[in-house]
């Protein structure tokens, strides 16, 4: 699977930041956000608020993995 890294700029808590993720993670993040009736930016904001000291890109990857394991359409407390 040739998954290139895509860098996207988002606004979180009033400041712009760039996030680099492989394309399949961006795709999954969009699906998860849609399943929760959220924008990708809003979902990333929630992940950011709960990540602690973890790198944001890593936190997003872990979130996506956990969501896939739990079933994408089932909202959880993340």
mmCIF file of the N, C-alpha and C atoms, coordinates in Angstrom:
data_MODEL
# 
_entry.id   MODEL 
# 
loop_
_atom_site.group_PDB 
_atom_site.id 
_atom_site.type_symbol 
_atom_site.label_atom_id 
_atom_site.label_alt_id 
_atom_site.label_comp_id 
_atom_site.label_asym_id 
_atom_site.label_entity_id 
_atom_site.label_seq_id 
_atom_site.pdbx_PDB_ins_code 
_atom_site.Cartn_x 
_atom_site.Cartn_y 
_atom_site.Cartn_z 
_atom_site.occupancy 
_atom_site.B_iso_or_equiv 
_atom_site.pdbx_formal_charge 
_atom_site.auth_seq_id 
_atom_site.auth_comp_id 
_atom_site.auth_asym_id 
_atom_site.auth_atom_id 
_atom_site.pdbx_PDB_model_num 
ATOM 1   N N  . UNK A 1 1  ? 0.851   -1.164 0.000  1.00 0.00 ? 1  UNK A N  1 
ATOM 2   C CA . UNK A 1 1  ? 0.000   0.000  0.000  1.00 0.00 ? 1  UNK A CA 1 
ATOM 3   C C  . UNK A 1 1  ? 0.901   1.231  0.000  1.00 0.00 ? 1  UNK A C  1 
ATOM 4   N N  . UNK A 1 2  ? 0.880   2.001  -1.077 1.00 0.00 ? 2  UNK A N  1 
ATOM 5   C CA . UNK A 1 2  ? 1.687   3.209  -1.174 1.00 0.00 ? 2  UNK A CA 1 
ATOM 6   C C  . UNK A 1 2  ? 0.960   4.401  -0.599 1.00 0.00 ? 2  UNK A C  1 
ATOM 7   N N  . UNK A 1 3  ? 1.128   4.620  0.678  1.00 0.00 ? 3  UNK A N  1 
ATOM 8   C CA . UNK A 1 3  ? 0.413   5.701  1.356  1.00 0.00 ? 3  UNK A CA 1 
ATOM 9   C C  . UNK A 1 3  ? 1.359   6.849  1.635  1.00 0.00 ? 3  UNK A C  1 
ATOM 10  N N  . UNK A 1 4  ? 1.274   7.886  0.809  1.00 0.00 ? 4  UNK A N  1 
ATOM 11  C CA . UNK A 1 4  ? 2.109   9.052  1.024  1.00 0.00 ? 4  UNK A CA 1 
ATOM 12  C C  . UNK A 1 4  ? 1.600   9.886  2.181  1.00 0.00 ? 4  UNK A C  1 
ATOM 13  N N  . UNK A 1 5  ? 2.516   10.639 2.759  1.00 0.00 ? 5  UNK A N  1 
ATOM 14  C CA . UNK A 1 5  ? 2.153   11.519 3.868  1.00 0.00 ? 5  UNK A CA 1 
ATOM 15  C C  . UNK A 1 5  ? 1.618   12.825 3.294  1.00 0.00 ? 5  UNK A C  1 
ATOM 16  N N  . UNK A 1 6  ? 0.473   13.248 3.813  1.00 0.00 ? 6  UNK A N  1 
ATOM 17  C CA . UNK A 1 6  ? -0.146  14.510 3.420  1.00 0.00 ? 6  UNK A CA 1 
ATOM 18  C C  . UNK A 1 6  ? -0.110  15.461 4.600  1.00 0.00 ? 6  UNK A C  1 
ATOM 19  N N  . UNK A 1 7  ? 0.305   16.682 4.348  1.00 0.00 ? 7  UNK A N  1 
ATOM 20  C CA . UNK A 1 7  ? 0.347   17.702 5.388  1.00 0.00 ? 7  UNK A CA 1 
ATOM 21  C C  . UNK A 1 7  ? -0.844  18.630 5.191  1.00 0.00 ? 7  UNK A C  1 
ATOM 22  N N  . UNK A 1 8  ? -1.617  18.813 6.258  1.00 0.00 ? 8  UNK A N  1 
ATOM 23  C CA . UNK A 1 8  ? -2.791  19.685 6.202  1.00 0.00 ? 8  UNK A CA 1 
ATOM 24  C C  . UNK A 1 8  ? -2.687  20.712 7.321  1.00 0.00 ? 8  UNK A C  1 
ATOM 25  N N  . UNK A 1 9  ? -3.210  21.882 7.078  1.00 0.00 ? 9  UNK A N  1 
ATOM 26  C CA . UNK A 1 9  ? -3.224  22.942 8.074  1.00 0.00 ? 9  UNK A CA 1 
ATOM 27  C C  . UNK A 1 9  ? -4.630  23.051 8.654  1.00 0.00 ? 9  UNK A C  1 
ATOM 28  N N  . UNK A 1 10 ? -4.721  23.074 9.978  1.00 0.00 ? 10 UNK A N  1 
ATOM 29  C CA . UNK A 1 10 ? -6.009  23.197 10.653 1.00 0.00 ? 10 UNK A CA 1 
ATOM 30  C C  . UNK A 1 10 ? -5.900  24.239 11.760 1.00 0.00 ? 10 UNK A C  1 
ATOM 31  N N  . UNK A 1 11 ? -7.031  24.734 12.176 1.00 0.00 ? 11 UNK A N  1 
ATOM 32  C CA . UNK A 1 11 ? -7.084  25.676 13.285 1.00 0.00 ? 11 UNK A CA 1 
ATOM 33  C C  . UNK A 1 11 ? -7.612  24.946 14.515 1.00 0.00 ? 11 UNK A C  1 
ATOM 34  N N  . UNK A 1 12 ? -6.818  24.973 15.587 1.00 0.00 ? 12 UNK A N  1 
ATOM 35  C CA . UNK A 1 12 ? -7.189  24.306 16.830 1.00 0.00 ? 12 UNK A CA 1 
ATOM 36  C C  . UNK A 1 12 ? -7.063  25.314 17.965 1.00 0.00 ? 12 UNK A C  1 
ATOM 37  N N  . UNK A 1 13 ? -8.131  25.486 18.699 1.00 0.00 ? 13 UNK A N  1 
ATOM 38  C CA . UNK A 1 13 ? -8.145  26.409 19.842 1.00 0.00 ? 13 UNK A CA 1 
ATOM 39  C C  . UNK A 1 13 ? -7.616  27.788 19.442 1.00 0.00 ? 13 UNK A C  1 
ATOM 40  N N  . UNK A 1 14 ? -8.005  28.223 18.258 1.00 0.00 ? 14 UNK A N  1 
ATOM 41  C CA . UNK A 1 14 ? -7.659  29.569 17.824 1.00 0.00 ? 14 UNK A CA 1 
ATOM 42  C C  . UNK A 1 14 ? -6.289  29.744 17.202 1.00 0.00 ? 14 UNK A C  1 
ATOM 43  N N  . UNK A 1 15 ? -5.520  28.675 17.028 1.00 0.00 ? 15 UNK A N  1 
ATOM 44  C CA . UNK A 1 15 ? -4.228  28.814 16.359 1.00 0.00 ? 15 UNK A CA 1 
ATOM 45  C C  . UNK A 1 15 ? -4.087  27.781 15.242 1.00 0.00 ? 15 UNK A C  1 
ATOM 46  N N  . UNK A 1 16 ? -3.346  28.160 14.205 1.00 0.00 ? 16 UNK A N  1 
ATOM 47  C CA . UNK A 1 16 ? -3.128  27.277 13.056 1.00 0.00 ? 16 UNK A CA 1 
ATOM 48  C C  . UNK A 1 16 ? -1.972  26.334 13.357 1.00 0.00 ? 16 UNK A C  1 
ATOM 49  N N  . UNK A 1 17 ? -2.119  25.103 12.917 1.00 0.00 ? 17 UNK A N  1 
ATOM 50  C CA . UNK A 1 17 ? -1.056  24.120 13.040 1.00 0.00 ? 17 UNK A CA 1 
ATOM 51  C C  . UNK A 1 17 ? -1.104  23.197 11.840 1.00 0.00 ? 17 UNK A C  1 
ATOM 52  N N  . UNK A 1 18 ? 0.020   22.603 11.518 1.00 0.00 ? 18 UNK A N  1 
ATOM 53  C CA . UNK A 1 18 ? 0.082   21.641 10.422 1.00 0.00 ? 18 UNK A CA 1 
ATOM 54  C C  . UNK A 1 18 ? 0.169   20.241 10.991 1.00 0.00 ? 18 UNK A C  1 
ATOM 55  N N  . UNK A 1 19 ? -0.552  19.329 10.354 1.00 0.00 ? 19 UNK A N  1 
ATOM 56  C CA . UNK A 1 19 ? -0.568  17.931 10.772 1.00 0.00 ? 19 UNK A CA 1 
ATOM 57  C C  . UNK A 1 19 ? -0.177  17.080 9.570  1.00 0.00 ? 19 UNK A C  1 
ATOM 58  N N  . UNK A 1 20 ? 0.777   16.191 9.784  1.00 0.00 ? 20 UNK A N  1 
ATOM 59  C CA . UNK A 1 20 ? 1.218   15.276 8.734  1.00 0.00 ? 20 UNK A CA 1 
ATOM 60  C C  . UNK A 1 20 ? 0.737   13.873 9.066  1.00 0.00 ? 20 UNK A C  1 
ATOM 61  N N  . UNK A 1 21 ? -0.075  13.303 8.176  1.00 0.00 ? 21 UNK A N  1 
ATOM 62  C CA . UNK A 1 21 ? -0.593  11.948 8.340  1.00 0.00 ? 21 UNK A CA 1 
ATOM 63  C C  . UNK A 1 21 ? -0.592  11.249 6.988  1.00 0.00 ? 21 UNK A C  1 
ATOM 64  N N  . UNK A 1 22 ? -0.511  9.946  7.012  1.00 0.00 ? 22 UNK A N  1 
ATOM 65  C CA . UNK A 1 22 ? -0.647  9.168  5.797  1.00 0.00 ? 22 UNK A CA 1 
ATOM 66  C C  . UNK A 1 22 ? -2.085  9.290  5.297  1.00 0.00 ? 22 UNK A C  1 
ATOM 67  N N  . UNK A 1 23 ? -2.232  9.221  3.989  1.00 0.00 ? 23 UNK A N  1 
ATOM 68  C CA . UNK A 1 23 ? -3.542  9.409  3.366  1.00 0.00 ? 23 UNK A CA 1 
ATOM 69  C C  . UNK A 1 23 ? -4.636  8.512  3.949  1.00 0.00 ? 23 UNK A C  1 
ATOM 70  N N  . UNK A 1 24 ? -4.376  7.215  4.225  1.00 0.00 ? 24 UNK A N  1 
ATOM 71  C CA . UNK A 1 24 ? -5.438  6.383  4.805  1.00 0.00 ? 24 UNK A CA 1 
ATOM 72  C C  . UNK A 1 24 ? -5.919  6.884  6.176  1.00 0.00 ? 24 UNK A C  1 
ATOM 73  N N  . UNK A 1 25 ? -5.041  7.524  6.945  1.00 0.00 ? 25 UNK A N  1 
ATOM 74  C CA . UNK A 1 25 ? -5.469  8.078  8.230  1.00 0.00 ? 25 UNK A CA 1 
ATOM 75  C C  . UNK A 1 25 ? -6.373  9.290  8.024  1.00 0.00 ? 25 UNK A C  1 
ATOM 76  N N  . UNK A 1 26 ? -6.048  10.139 7.023  1.00 0.00 ? 26 UNK A N  1 
ATOM 77  C CA . UNK A 1 26 ? -6.937  11.264 6.715  1.00 0.00 ? 26 UNK A CA 1 
ATOM 78  C C  . UNK A 1 26 ? -8.304  10.752 6.267  1.00 0.00 ? 26 UNK A C  1 
ATOM 79  N N  . UNK A 1 27 ? -8.314  9.716  5.430  1.00 0.00 ? 27 UNK A N  1 
ATOM 80  C CA . UNK A 1 27 ? -9.576  9.138  4.958  1.00 0.00 ? 27 UNK A CA 1 
ATOM 81  C C  . UNK A 1 27 ? -10.413 8.611  6.126  1.00 0.00 ? 27 UNK A C  1 
ATOM 82  N N  . UNK A 1 28 ? -9.758  7.855  7.014  1.00 0.00 ? 28 UNK A N  1 
ATOM 83  C CA . UNK A 1 28 ? -10.467 7.297  8.172  1.00 0.00 ? 28 UNK A CA 1 
ATOM 84  C C  . UNK A 1 28 ? -10.956 8.405  9.097  1.00 0.00 ? 28 UNK A C  1 
ATOM 85  N N  . UNK A 1 29 ? -10.148 9.429  9.279  1.00 0.00 ? 29 UNK A N  1 
ATOM 86  C CA . UNK A 1 29 ? -10.549 10.550 10.137 1.00 0.00 ? 29 UNK A CA 1 
ATOM 87  C C  . UNK A 1 29 ? -11.791 11.240 9.587  1.00 0.00 ? 29 UNK A C  1 
ATOM 88  N N  . UNK A 1 30 ? -11.856 11.399 8.261  1.00 0.00 ? 30 UNK A N  1 
ATOM 89  C CA . UNK A 1 30 ? -13.056 11.990 7.635  1.00 0.00 ? 30 UNK A CA 1 
ATOM 90  C C  . UNK A 1 30 ? -14.280 11.105 7.859  1.00 0.00 ? 30 UNK A C  1 
ATOM 91  N N  . UNK A 1 31 ? -14.113 9.795  7.733  1.00 0.00 ? 31 UNK A N  1 
ATOM 92  C CA . UNK A 1 31 ? -15.231 8.864  7.950  1.00 0.00 ? 31 UNK A CA 1 
ATOM 93  C C  . UNK A 1 31 ? -15.718 8.915  9.400  1.00 0.00 ? 31 UNK A C  1 
ATOM 94  N N  . UNK A 1 32 ? -14.784 8.935  10.323 1.00 0.00 ? 32 UNK A N  1 
ATOM 95  C CA . UNK A 1 32 ? -15.142 8.984  11.747 1.00 0.00 ? 32 UNK A CA 1 
ATOM 96  C C  . UNK A 1 32 ? -15.867 10.287 12.055 1.00 0.00 ? 32 UNK A C  1 
ATOM 97  N N  . UNK A 1 33 ? -15.335 11.392 11.561 1.00 0.00 ? 33 UNK A N  1 
ATOM 98  C CA . UNK A 1 33 ? -15.966 12.699 11.791 1.00 0.00 ? 33 UNK A CA 1 
ATOM 99  C C  . UNK A 1 33 ? -17.384 12.715 11.222 1.00 0.00 ? 33 UNK A C  1 
ATOM 100 N N  . UNK A 1 34 ? -17.554 12.218 10.008 1.00 0.00 ? 34 UNK A N  1 
ATOM 101 C CA . UNK A 1 34 ? -18.884 12.180 9.386  1.00 0.00 ? 34 UNK A CA 1 
ATOM 102 C C  . UNK A 1 34 ? -19.838 11.313 10.196 1.00 0.00 ? 34 UNK A C  1 
ATOM 103 N N  . UNK A 1 35 ? -19.346 10.184 10.703 1.00 0.00 ? 35 UNK A N  1 
ATOM 104 C CA . UNK A 1 35 ? -20.179 9.300  11.518 1.00 0.00 ? 35 UNK A CA 1 
ATOM 105 C C  . UNK A 1 35 ? -20.625 9.929  12.817 1.00 0.00 ? 35 UNK A C  1 
ATOM 106 N N  . UNK A 1 36 ? -19.910 10.943 13.248 1.00 0.00 ? 36 UNK A N  1 
ATOM 107 C CA . UNK A 1 36 ? -20.244 11.649 14.497 1.00 0.00 ? 36 UNK A CA 1 
ATOM 108 C C  . UNK A 1 36 ? -20.843 13.027 14.240 1.00 0.00 ? 36 UNK A C  1 
ATOM 109 N N  . UNK A 1 37 ? -21.131 13.316 12.984 1.00 0.00 ? 37 UNK A N  1 
ATOM 110 C CA . UNK A 1 37 ? -21.683 14.618 12.577 1.00 0.00 ? 37 UNK A CA 1 
ATOM 111 C C  . UNK A 1 37 ? -20.791 15.772 13.026 1.00 0.00 ? 37 UNK A C  1 
ATOM 112 N N  . UNK A 1 38 ? -19.489 15.593 12.846 1.00 0.00 ? 38 UNK A N  1 
ATOM 113 C CA . UNK A 1 38 ? -18.507 16.622 13.186 1.00 0.00 ? 38 UNK A CA 1 
ATOM 114 C C  . UNK A 1 38 ? -17.685 16.955 11.958 1.00 0.00 ? 38 UNK A C  1 
ATOM 115 N N  . UNK A 1 39 ? -17.092 18.133 11.952 1.00 0.00 ? 39 UNK A N  1 
ATOM 116 C CA . UNK A 1 39 ? -16.092 18.429 10.937 1.00 0.00 ? 39 UNK A CA 1 
ATOM 117 C C  . UNK A 1 39 ? -14.793 17.748 11.366 1.00 0.00 ? 39 UNK A C  1 
ATOM 118 N N  . UNK A 1 40 ? -13.913 17.533 10.413 1.00 0.00 ? 40 UNK A N  1 
ATOM 119 C CA . UNK A 1 40 ? -12.615 16.948 10.742 1.00 0.00 ? 40 UNK A CA 1 
ATOM 120 C C  . UNK A 1 40 ? -11.884 17.861 11.722 1.00 0.00 ? 40 UNK A C  1 
ATOM 121 N N  . UNK A 1 41 ? -11.975 19.145 11.501 1.00 0.00 ? 41 UNK A N  1 
ATOM 122 C CA . UNK A 1 41 ? -11.317 20.110 12.381 1.00 0.00 ? 41 UNK A CA 1 
ATOM 123 C C  . UNK A 1 41 ? -11.847 20.007 13.815 1.00 0.00 ? 41 UNK A C  1 
ATOM 124 N N  . UNK A 1 42 ? -13.149 19.871 13.979 1.00 0.00 ? 42 UNK A N  1 
ATOM 125 C CA . UNK A 1 42 ? -13.731 19.737 15.321 1.00 0.00 ? 42 UNK A CA 1 
ATOM 126 C C  . UNK A 1 42 ? -13.276 18.446 15.989 1.00 0.00 ? 42 UNK A C  1 
ATOM 127 N N  . UNK A 1 43 ? -13.218 17.358 15.212 1.00 0.00 ? 43 UNK A N  1 
ATOM 128 C CA . UNK A 1 43 ? -12.761 16.085 15.762 1.00 0.00 ? 43 UNK A CA 1 
ATOM 129 C C  . UNK A 1 43 ? -11.296 16.179 16.176 1.00 0.00 ? 43 UNK A C  1 
ATOM 130 N N  . UNK A 1 44 ? -10.470 16.803 15.345 1.00 0.00 ? 44 UNK A N  1 
ATOM 131 C CA . UNK A 1 44 ? -9.062  16.982 15.699 1.00 0.00 ? 44 UNK A CA 1 
ATOM 132 C C  . UNK A 1 44 ? -8.943  17.835 16.965 1.00 0.00 ? 44 UNK A C  1 
ATOM 133 N N  . UNK A 1 45 ? -9.807  18.834 17.108 1.00 0.00 ? 45 UNK A N  1 
ATOM 134 C CA . UNK A 1 45 ? -9.801  19.654 18.322 1.00 0.00 ? 45 UNK A CA 1 
ATOM 135 C C  . UNK A 1 45 ? -10.083 18.823 19.560 1.00 0.00 ? 45 UNK A C  1 
ATOM 136 N N  . UNK A 1 46 ? -11.007 17.896 19.454 1.00 0.00 ? 46 UNK A N  1 
ATOM 137 C CA . UNK A 1 46 ? -11.313 17.000 20.591 1.00 0.00 ? 46 UNK A CA 1 
ATOM 138 C C  . UNK A 1 46 ? -10.134 16.094 20.916 1.00 0.00 ? 46 UNK A C  1 
ATOM 139 N N  . UNK A 1 47 ? -9.527  15.549 19.872 1.00 0.00 ? 47 UNK A N  1 
ATOM 140 C CA . UNK A 1 47 ? -8.357  14.688 20.074 1.00 0.00 ? 47 UNK A CA 1 
ATOM 141 C C  . UNK A 1 47 ? -7.239  15.494 20.729 1.00 0.00 ? 47 UNK A C  1 
ATOM 142 N N  . UNK A 1 48 ? -7.025  16.704 20.242 1.00 0.00 ? 48 UNK A N  1 
ATOM 143 C CA . UNK A 1 48 ? -5.980  17.576 20.777 1.00 0.00 ? 48 UNK A CA 1 
ATOM 144 C C  . UNK A 1 48 ? -6.211  17.864 22.260 1.00 0.00 ? 48 UNK A C  1 
ATOM 145 N N  . UNK A 1 49 ? -7.453  18.120 22.627 1.00 0.00 ? 49 UNK A N  1 
ATOM 146 C CA . UNK A 1 49 ? -7.778  18.463 24.019 1.00 0.00 ? 49 UNK A CA 1 
ATOM 147 C C  . UNK A 1 49 ? -7.510  17.307 24.978 1.00 0.00 ? 49 UNK A C  1 
ATOM 148 N N  . UNK A 1 50 ? -7.510  16.080 24.470 1.00 0.00 ? 50 UNK A N  1 
ATOM 149 C CA . UNK A 1 50 ? -7.360  14.902 25.332 1.00 0.00 ? 50 UNK A CA 1 
ATOM 150 C C  . UNK A 1 50 ? -6.015  14.195 25.197 1.00 0.00 ? 50 UNK A C  1 
ATOM 151 N N  . UNK A 1 51 ? -5.109  14.722 24.396 1.00 0.00 ? 51 UNK A N  1 
ATOM 152 C CA . UNK A 1 51 ? -3.886  13.970 24.077 1.00 0.00 ? 51 UNK A CA 1 
ATOM 153 C C  . UNK A 1 51 ? -2.785  14.067 25.111 1.00 0.00 ? 51 UNK A C  1 
ATOM 154 N N  . UNK A 1 52 ? -2.853  14.988 26.032 1.00 0.00 ? 52 UNK A N  1 
ATOM 155 C CA . UNK A 1 52 ? -1.785  15.133 27.014 1.00 0.00 ? 52 UNK A CA 1 
ATOM 156 C C  . UNK A 1 52 ? -0.485  15.554 26.346 1.00 0.00 ? 52 UNK A C  1 
ATOM 157 N N  . UNK A 1 53 ? 0.591   14.851 26.665 1.00 0.00 ? 53 UNK A N  1 
ATOM 158 C CA . UNK A 1 53 ? 1.914   15.177 26.126 1.00 0.00 ? 53 UNK A CA 1 
ATOM 159 C C  . UNK A 1 53 ? 2.215   14.492 24.794 1.00 0.00 ? 53 UNK A C  1 
ATOM 160 N N  . UNK A 1 54 ? 1.300   13.671 24.315 1.00 0.00 ? 54 UNK A N  1 
ATOM 161 C CA . UNK A 1 54 ? 1.518   12.918 23.085 1.00 0.00 ? 54 UNK A CA 1 
ATOM 162 C C  . UNK A 1 54 ? 1.537   13.847 21.872 1.00 0.00 ? 54 UNK A C  1 
ATOM 163 N N  . UNK A 1 55 ? 2.387   13.558 20.915 1.00 0.00 ? 55 UNK A N  1 
ATOM 164 C CA . UNK A 1 55 ? 2.441   14.275 19.648 1.00 0.00 ? 55 UNK A CA 1 
ATOM 165 C C  . UNK A 1 55 ? 1.062   14.196 18.985 1.00 0.00 ? 55 UNK A C  1 
ATOM 166 N N  . UNK A 1 56 ? 0.597   15.304 18.390 1.00 0.00 ? 56 UNK A N  1 
ATOM 167 C CA . UNK A 1 56 ? -0.757  15.337 17.834 1.00 0.00 ? 56 UNK A CA 1 
ATOM 168 C C  . UNK A 1 56 ? -0.950  14.325 16.707 1.00 0.00 ? 56 UNK A C  1 
ATOM 169 N N  . UNK A 1 57 ? -0.004  14.220 15.798 1.00 0.00 ? 57 UNK A N  1 
ATOM 170 C CA . UNK A 1 57 ? -0.146  13.241 14.706 1.00 0.00 ? 57 UNK A CA 1 
ATOM 171 C C  . UNK A 1 57 ? -0.240  11.822 15.258 1.00 0.00 ? 57 UNK A C  1 
ATOM 172 N N  . UNK A 1 58 ? 0.581   11.519 16.259 1.00 0.00 ? 58 UNK A N  1 
ATOM 173 C CA . UNK A 1 58 ? 0.522   10.192 16.883 1.00 0.00 ? 58 UNK A CA 1 
ATOM 174 C C  . UNK A 1 58 ? -0.808  9.981  17.591 1.00 0.00 ? 58 UNK A C  1 
ATOM 175 N N  . UNK A 1 59 ? -1.285  11.007 18.277 1.00 0.00 ? 59 UNK A N  1 
ATOM 176 C CA . UNK A 1 59 ? -2.567  10.908 18.980 1.00 0.00 ? 59 UNK A CA 1 
ATOM 177 C C  . UNK A 1 59 ? -3.699  10.638 17.994 1.00 0.00 ? 59 UNK A C  1 
ATOM 178 N N  . UNK A 1 60 ? -3.639  11.268 16.826 1.00 0.00 ? 60 UNK A N  1 
ATOM 179 C CA . UNK A 1 60 ? -4.670  11.048 15.805 1.00 0.00 ? 60 UNK A CA 1 
ATOM 180 C C  . UNK A 1 60 ? -4.602  9.614  15.296 1.00 0.00 ? 60 UNK A C  1 
ATOM 181 N N  . UNK A 1 61 ? -3.405  9.116  15.034 1.00 0.00 ? 61 UNK A N  1 
ATOM 182 C CA . UNK A 1 61 ? -3.270  7.735  14.556 1.00 0.00 ? 61 UNK A CA 1 
ATOM 183 C C  . UNK A 1 61 ? -3.820  6.738  15.570 1.00 0.00 ? 61 UNK A C  1 
ATOM 184 N N  . UNK A 1 62 ? -3.490  6.935  16.847 1.00 0.00 ? 62 UNK A N  1 
ATOM 185 C CA . UNK A 1 62 ? -3.981  6.042  17.907 1.00 0.00 ? 62 UNK A CA 1 
ATOM 186 C C  . UNK A 1 62 ? -5.500  6.141  18.005 1.00 0.00 ? 62 UNK A C  1 
ATOM 187 N N  . UNK A 1 63 ? -6.038  7.356  17.924 1.00 0.00 ? 63 UNK A N  1 
ATOM 188 C CA . UNK A 1 63 ? -7.486  7.556  17.959 1.00 0.00 ? 63 UNK A CA 1 
ATOM 189 C C  . UNK A 1 63 ? -8.170  6.809  16.816 1.00 0.00 ? 63 UNK A C  1 
ATOM 190 N N  . UNK A 1 64 ? -7.620  6.938  15.607 1.00 0.00 ? 64 UNK A N  1 
ATOM 191 C CA . UNK A 1 64 ? -8.195  6.258  14.444 1.00 0.00 ? 64 UNK A CA 1 
ATOM 192 C C  . UNK A 1 64 ? -8.154  4.750  14.662 1.00 0.00 ? 64 UNK A C  1 
ATOM 193 N N  . UNK A 1 65 ? -7.028  4.229  15.121 1.00 0.00 ? 65 UNK A N  1 
ATOM 194 C CA . UNK A 1 65 ? -6.912  2.794  15.367 1.00 0.00 ? 65 UNK A CA 1 
ATOM 195 C C  . UNK A 1 65 ? -7.944  2.328  16.390 1.00 0.00 ? 65 UNK A C  1 
ATOM 196 N N  . UNK A 1 66 ? -8.072  3.059  17.490 1.00 0.00 ? 66 UNK A N  1 
ATOM 197 C CA . UNK A 1 66 ? -9.056  2.688  18.517 1.00 0.00 ? 66 UNK A CA 1 
ATOM 198 C C  . UNK A 1 66 ? -10.470 2.762  17.969 1.00 0.00 ? 66 UNK A C  1 
ATOM 199 N N  . UNK A 1 67 ? -10.749 3.765  17.161 1.00 0.00 ? 67 UNK A N  1 
ATOM 200 C CA . UNK A 1 67 ? -12.083 3.912  16.584 1.00 0.00 ? 67 UNK A CA 1 
ATOM 201 C C  . UNK A 1 67 ? -12.403 2.768  15.640 1.00 0.00 ? 67 UNK A C  1 
ATOM 202 N N  . UNK A 1 68 ? -11.434 2.371  14.840 1.00 0.00 ? 68 UNK A N  1 
ATOM 203 C CA . UNK A 1 68 ? -11.644 1.250  13.920 1.00 0.00 ? 68 UNK A CA 1 
ATOM 204 C C  . UNK A 1 68 ? -11.881 -0.030 14.716 1.00 0.00 ? 68 UNK A C  1 
ATOM 205 N N  . UNK A 1 69 ? -11.107 -0.206 15.761 1.00 0.00 ? 69 UNK A N  1 
ATOM 206 C CA . UNK A 1 69 ? -11.289 -1.398 16.604 1.00 0.00 ? 69 UNK A CA 1 
ATOM 207 C C  . UNK A 1 69 ? -12.663 -1.410 17.263 1.00 0.00 ? 69 UNK A C  1 
ATOM 208 N N  . UNK A 1 70 ? -13.169 -0.233 17.625 1.00 0.00 ? 70 UNK A N  1 
ATOM 209 C CA . UNK A 1 70 ? -14.470 -0.127 18.303 1.00 0.00 ? 70 UNK A CA 1 
ATOM 210 C C  . UNK A 1 70 ? -15.642 -0.048 17.332 1.00 0.00 ? 70 UNK A C  1 
ATOM 211 N N  . UNK A 1 71 ? -15.371 0.149  16.062 1.00 0.00 ? 71 UNK A N  1 
ATOM 212 C CA . UNK A 1 71 ? -16.439 0.332  15.076 1.00 0.00 ? 71 UNK A CA 1 
ATOM 213 C C  . UNK A 1 71 ? -16.597 1.812  14.793 1.00 0.00 ? 71 UNK A C  1 
ATOM 214 N N  . UNK A 1 72 ? -16.330 2.222  13.592 1.00 0.00 ? 72 UNK A N  1 
ATOM 215 C CA . UNK A 1 72 ? -16.277 3.638  13.225 1.00 0.00 ? 72 UNK A CA 1 
ATOM 216 C C  . UNK A 1 72 ? -17.548 4.394  13.575 1.00 0.00 ? 72 UNK A C  1 
ATOM 217 N N  . UNK A 1 73 ? -18.718 3.786  13.400 1.00 0.00 ? 73 UNK A N  1 
ATOM 218 C CA . UNK A 1 73 ? -19.960 4.533  13.581 1.00 0.00 ? 73 UNK A CA 1 
ATOM 219 C C  . UNK A 1 73 ? -20.384 4.671  15.037 1.00 0.00 ? 73 UNK A C  1 
ATOM 220 N N  . UNK A 1 74 ? -19.716 3.964  15.947 1.00 0.00 ? 74 UNK A N  1 
ATOM 221 C CA . UNK A 1 74 ? -20.127 4.023  17.348 1.00 0.00 ? 74 UNK A CA 1 
ATOM 222 C C  . UNK A 1 74 ? -19.395 5.151  18.073 1.00 0.00 ? 74 UNK A C  1 
ATOM 223 N N  . UNK A 1 75 ? -20.075 6.228  18.439 1.00 0.00 ? 75 UNK A N  1 
ATOM 224 C CA . UNK A 1 75 ? -19.421 7.308  19.173 1.00 0.00 ? 75 UNK A CA 1 
ATOM 225 C C  . UNK A 1 75 ? -18.936 6.820  20.529 1.00 0.00 ? 75 UNK A C  1 
ATOM 226 N N  . UNK A 1 76 ? -17.760 7.301  20.917 1.00 0.00 ? 76 UNK A N  1 
ATOM 227 C CA . UNK A 1 76 ? -17.260 6.992  22.254 1.00 0.00 ? 76 UNK A CA 1 
ATOM 228 C C  . UNK A 1 76 ? -16.829 8.295  22.914 1.00 0.00 ? 76 UNK A C  1 
ATOM 229 N N  . UNK A 1 77 ? -16.150 8.210  23.986 1.00 0.00 ? 77 UNK A N  1 
ATOM 230 C CA . UNK A 1 77 ? -15.815 9.409  24.762 1.00 0.00 ? 77 UNK A CA 1 
ATOM 231 C C  . UNK A 1 77 ? -14.563 10.118 24.281 1.00 0.00 ? 77 UNK A C  1 
ATOM 232 N N  . UNK A 1 78 ? -14.029 9.774  23.106 1.00 0.00 ? 78 UNK A N  1 
ATOM 233 C CA . UNK A 1 78 ? -12.814 10.441 22.642 1.00 0.00 ? 78 UNK A CA 1 
ATOM 234 C C  . UNK A 1 78 ? -13.152 11.736 22.066 1.00 0.00 ? 78 UNK A C  1 
# 
